[in-house]
Amino acid sequence: MTDVLVEELGRNPEFVFVVIDEVATDNWGRKGVSLTELSQQAEGEKP
């Protein structure tokens, strides 16, 4: 992450802070469907 900010935005790495905050898949969504549901749907489609 730091490298991307330094390379793409020209930021000084001394002042780049990366925070990783895990978010439950129930709190993420795509087109109104949670990632938990999308994952379950994908598992059901596997042969």
C-alpha positions as CSV (number, residue, x, y, z in Angstrom):
1,M,0.0,0.0,0.0
2,T,2.7,2.4,0.9
3,D,4.6,1.8,-2.4
4,V,1.4,2.5,-4.4
5,L,0.9,5.9,-2.6
6,V,4.5,6.8,-3.0
7,E,4.7,5.8,-6.7
8,E,1.3,6.9,-7.9
9,L,0.6,10.0,-5.8
10,G,4.2,11.1,-5.0
11,R,3.6,10.9,-1.3
12,N,6.5,10.9,1.2
13,P,6.6,7.4,2.8
14,E,7.4,9.0,6.2
15,F,3.8,10.3,6.2
16,V,1.9,7.3,4.8
17,F,0.0,5.3,7.4
18,V,-1.8,2.1,6.4
19,V,-4.7,0.9,8.6
20,I,-6.2,-2.5,8.0
21,D,-9.6,-2.9,9.5
22,E,-11.3,-6.2,8.9
23,V,-15.0,-5.9,7.9
24,A,-17.5,-8.7,8.2
25,T,-18.7,-9.9,4.8
26,D,-22.3,-9.1,6.0
27,N,-21.3,-5.5,6.0
28,W,-20.0,-5.4,2.4
29,G,-22.3,-5.6,-0.6
30,R,-22.6,-5.5,-4.3
31,K,-25.8,-4.5,-6.1
32,G,-27.8,-4.8,-2.9
33,V,-26.5,-8.3,-2.0
34,S,-24.1,-8.9,0.9
35,L,-20.8,-10.7,0.2
36,T,-21.9,-13.4,2.5
37,E,-24.9,-14.1,0.2
38,L,-22.8,-13.8,-2.9
39,S,-20.3,-16.3,-1.6
40,Q,-23.1,-18.7,-0.7
41,Q,-24.6,-18.3,-4.2
42,A,-21.2,-19.0,-5.8
43,E,-20.7,-22.1,-3.7
44,G,-24.1,-23.4,-4.9
45,E,-23.1,-22.9,-8.5
46,K,-19.9,-25.0,-8.3
47,P,-20.1,-28.4,-10.0
